[in-house]
Amino acid sequence: MSKTQETTIVQSKDDNFAQVSKFTRENQKSLLFIASAIVAMILVYVLYQKLYLAPRETKAADQMHVAQDFWAKKDWDKAIKGDAGYPGFEKIITEYSNTKAANLACFYLGVAYLNKGEYRKAIENLNNYRGDDVMVAAEAYGNTGDAYVELKDYSNAASYFKKASDKASNSFLSPVYLKKLGLVYEAQNDNKSAVDAYKSIKTDYPTSAEAQSIDAYIARVEAKL
């Protein structure tokens, strides 16, 4: 490389540095404002989490245990509406929105409505559940599928049973939802899909309780093909 080229490169670098320095000087106030705004946003978020959300989370969880007891006893009305000064799941969701407790209450409330035969409300609340627990999420999908079956909406039922099986991905829940999926396909006269669902139980979950009797289901549907 010639000295002229080296000089040109050095000069170009100096010019770029000068431009950056000039931009920084001219926009110093704006840059400081942006940095201050970012710090303020982080501080507000931390304070929101610790001073507002955390106490609400604790209070919601503390109050919800009574509704959970009613739910476990299948006293659906009290689980939904509450009793003796303690809120039911409906009130927990309304008063403690954005908390984990309120999110979990959506699942409980959906199941309660499902058992009361109020299927639209069941679907609405189960779809509002956004938890990270794989088992609960799978059951939320599965219960939604059950509600759609009761409404004879077999297309949506099949979709949710498939989601439930995929989400659970274990030999305890997945075969249960695959079997329900097969039954829904049968109700739609989609016998090929029904056979595929039943065979998935036999292939993927051979030690499950459902697999022990699934051959009869497979034979019955294959006879229709």
C-alpha positions as CSV (number, residue, x, y, z in Angstrom):
1,M,0.0,0.0,0.0
2,S,1.4,3.4,-1.0
3,K,1.9,6.3,1.5
4,T,-0.7,8.2,-0.4
5,Q,-3.3,5.5,0.1
6,E,-2.3,5.2,3.8
7,T,-2.8,8.9,4.2
8,T,-6.2,8.8,2.5
9,I,-7.4,6.0,4.8
10,V,-6.2,7.8,8.0
11,Q,-7.8,11.0,6.8
12,S,-11.0,9.1,6.1
13,K,-11.0,7.7,9.6
14,D,-10.3,11.1,11.1
15,D,-13.2,12.5,9.2
16,N,-15.6,9.8,10.4
17,F,-14.5,10.3,14.0
18,A,-15.0,14.1,13.6
19,Q,-18.5,13.6,12.2
20,V,-19.4,11.3,15.1
21,S,-18.0,13.8,17.6
22,K,-19.9,16.6,16.0
23,F,-23.1,14.6,16.0
24,T,-22.6,13.8,19.7
25,R,-22.0,17.4,20.6
26,E,-24.9,18.7,18.6
27,N,-27.3,16.0,20.0
28,Q,-25.9,15.7,23.5
29,K,-29.1,17.0,25.2
30,S,-31.3,14.6,23.1
31,L,-29.0,11.6,23.9
32,L,-29.0,12.4,27.6
33,F,-32.8,12.7,27.5
34,I,-33.2,9.3,25.8
35,A,-30.8,7.7,28.3
36,S,-32.7,9.3,31.2
37,A,-36.0,8.1,29.8
38,I,-34.7,4.5,29.5
39,V,-33.5,4.5,33.1
40,A,-36.8,6.0,34.3
41,M,-38.8,3.3,32.5
42,I,-36.7,0.6,34.1
43,L,-37.2,2.1,37.5
44,V,-40.9,2.4,37.0
45,Y,-41.1,-1.2,35.9
46,V,-39.2,-2.4,39.0
47,L,-41.3,-0.3,41.3
48,Y,-44.5,-1.6,39.7
49,Q,-43.4,-5.2,40.1
50,K,-42.3,-4.8,43.8
51,L,-44.7,-2.2,45.2
52,Y,-47.9,-2.9,43.2
53,L,-48.0,-6.3,41.6
54,A,-46.2,-8.4,44.2
55,P,-48.6,-7.4,47.1
56,R,-51.6,-7.9,44.8
57,E,-50.2,-11.3,43.9
58,T,-49.8,-12.3,47.5
59,K,-53.3,-11.1,48.5
60,A,-55.0,-12.8,45.5
61,A,-53.3,-16.1,46.2
62,D,-54.3,-15.8,49.9
63,Q,-57.9,-15.1,49.1
64,M,-58.2,-17.7,46.3
65,H,-57.6,-20.8,48.5
66,V,-61.2,-20.9,49.7
67,A,-62.5,-20.9,46.1
68,Q,-60.1,-23.7,45.4
69,D,-61.5,-25.7,48.3
70,F,-65.0,-25.3,47.0
71,W,-63.8,-26.3,43.5
72,A,-62.1,-29.4,44.9
73,K,-65.4,-30.3,46.6
74,K,-67.3,-29.7,43.3
75,D,-69.3,-26.9,44.9
76,W,-69.2,-25.1,41.6
77,D,-71.5,-22.2,42.5
78,K,-69.5,-21.2,45.6
79,A,-66.3,-21.7,43.7
80,I,-67.5,-19.2,41.1
81,K,-69.2,-16.6,43.3
82,G,-67.5,-17.1,46.6
83,D,-68.9,-17.4,50.1
84,A,-68.5,-16.0,53.7
85,G,-66.4,-13.0,52.8
86,Y,-64.1,-14.8,50.4
87,P,-64.2,-14.1,46.7
88,G,-64.9,-16.7,44.1
89,F,-62.9,-17.1,40.9
90,E,-65.0,-14.5,39.1
91,K,-64.1,-11.8,41.6
92,I,-60.4,-12.9,41.7
93,I,-60.1,-12.4,38.0
94,T,-61.9,-9.0,38.1
95,E,-60.1,-7.5,41.1
96,Y,-56.6,-9.0,40.6
97,S,-56.1,-8.9,36.9
98,N,-52.5,-9.2,35.6
99,T,-51.6,-11.6,38.5
100,K,-50.7,-15.2,38.2
101,A,-53.5,-16.0,40.6
102,A,-56.1,-14.4,38.3
103,N,-54.6,-16.3,35.4
104,L,-54.9,-19.6,37.2
105,A,-58.4,-18.6,38.3
106,C,-59.4,-18.5,34.6
107,F,-58.7,-22.3,34.4
108,Y,-60.6,-23.1,37.6
109,L,-63.5,-20.9,36.5
110,G,-63.6,-22.5,33.0
111,V,-63.8,-26.0,34.5
112,A,-66.5,-25.0,37.0
113,Y,-68.6,-23.6,34.1
114,L,-68.0,-26.8,32.1
115,N,-69.3,-28.9,35.0
116,K,-72.4,-26.6,35.3
117,G,-73.2,-27.1,31.6
118,E,-72.4,-23.4,30.7
119,Y,-70.2,-24.3,27.8
120,R,-69.7,-20.9,26.2
121,K,-68.5,-19.4,29.5
122,A,-66.3,-22.5,30.0
123,I,-64.7,-21.9,26.6
124,E,-64.2,-18.2,27.2
125,N,-62.5,-18.6,30.5
126,L,-60.4,-21.6,29.5
127,N,-59.1,-19.7,26.5
128,N,-58.1,-16.8,28.8
129,Y,-55.7,-19.1,30.7
130,R,-52.1,-18.3,29.7
131,G,-50.0,-20.3,32.1
132,D,-46.6,-21.9,31.8
133,D,-47.6,-25.2,33.5
134,V,-47.7,-27.8,30.8
135,M,-50.2,-30.1,32.5
136,V,-52.6,-27.3,33.3
137,A,-52.3,-25.8,29.8
138,A,-53.0,-29.3,28.3
139,E,-56.0,-29.8,30.5
140,A,-57.3,-26.3,29.6
141,Y,-57.1,-27.3,25.9
142,G,-58.8,-30.7,26.7
143,N,-61.6,-29.2,28.7
144,T,-62.2,-26.7,25.9
145,G,-62.5,-29.6,23.6
146,D,-65.0,-31.2,25.9
147,A,-67.1,-28.0,25.9
148,Y,-67.1,-28.0,22.1
149,V,-68.2,-31.6,22.0
150,E,-71.2,-30.7,24.2
151,L,-72.0,-28.0,21.7
152,K,-71.6,-30.5,18.9
153,D,-68.9,-28.3,17.3
154,Y,-66.8,-31.3,16.4
155,S,-64.3,-29.4,14.2
156,N,-63.2,-27.1,17.1
157,A,-63.3,-30.1,19.5
158,A,-60.9,-32.0,17.3
159,S,-58.6,-29.0,17.1
160,Y,-58.4,-28.6,20.9
161,F,-58.0,-32.3,21.6
162,K,-55.0,-32.3,19.2
163,K,-53.6,-29.3,21.0
164,A,-54.1,-31.0,24.4
165,S,-52.3,-34.1,23.3
166,D,-49.4,-32.3,21.7
167,K,-49.1,-29.9,24.7
168,A,-49.1,-32.7,27.3
169,S,-46.7,-35.0,25.4
170,N,-46.8,-37.7,28.1
171,S,-48.3,-41.1,28.6
172,F,-50.8,-39.9,31.2
173,L,-52.8,-37.2,29.4
174,S,-51.9,-37.5,25.7
175,P,-53.6,-41.0,25.2
176,V,-56.7,-39.7,26.8
177,Y,-57.0,-36.8,24.4
178,L,-56.0,-38.9,21.4
179,K,-58.8,-41.2,22.2
180,K,-61.2,-38.3,22.5
181,L,-59.8,-37.0,19.2
182,G,-60.5,-40.3,17.5
183,L,-64.1,-40.4,18.8
184,V,-64.7,-36.9,17.5
185,Y,-63.4,-37.9,14.1
186,E,-65.7,-40.8,14.1
187,A,-68.6,-38.4,14.9
188,Q,-67.6,-36.5,11.8
189,N,-67.4,-39.8,9.8
190,D,-63.7,-39.1,9.2
191,N,-62.7,-42.7,9.8
192,K,-59.2,-42.5,8.4
193,S,-58.3,-39.7,10.8
194,A,-59.9,-41.6,13.6
195,V,-57.8,-44.7,12.9
196,D,-54.7,-42.5,12.8
197,A,-55.5,-41.1,16.2
198,Y,-56.1,-44.5,17.7
199,K,-52.9,-45.9,16.2
200,S,-50.9,-43.0,17.6
201,I,-52.0,-44.3,21.1
202,K,-50.7,-47.8,20.3
203,T,-47.5,-46.6,18.7
204,D,-46.5,-43.6,20.9
205,Y,-48.0,-44.6,24.3
206,P,-48.0,-48.5,24.3
207,T,-47.9,-48.7,28.1
208,S,-50.9,-46.4,28.7
209,A,-54.2,-47.6,30.0
210,E,-55.9,-46.5,26.8
211,A,-53.5,-48.6,24.7
212,Q,-54.6,-51.8,26.3
213,S,-58.0,-51.6,24.7
214,I,-57.4,-49.5,21.6
215,D,-57.2,-52.5,19.2
216,A,-61.0,-52.9,19.4
217,Y,-61.4,-49.2,18.4
218,I,-59.0,-49.6,15.5
219,A,-60.7,-52.7,14.3
220,R,-64.1,-51.1,14.5
221,V,-63.2,-48.1,12.5
222,E,-61.0,-50.0,9.9
223,A,-64.1,-52.1,9.2
224,K,-65.8,-48.9,7.9
225,L,-63.0,-47.9,5.6
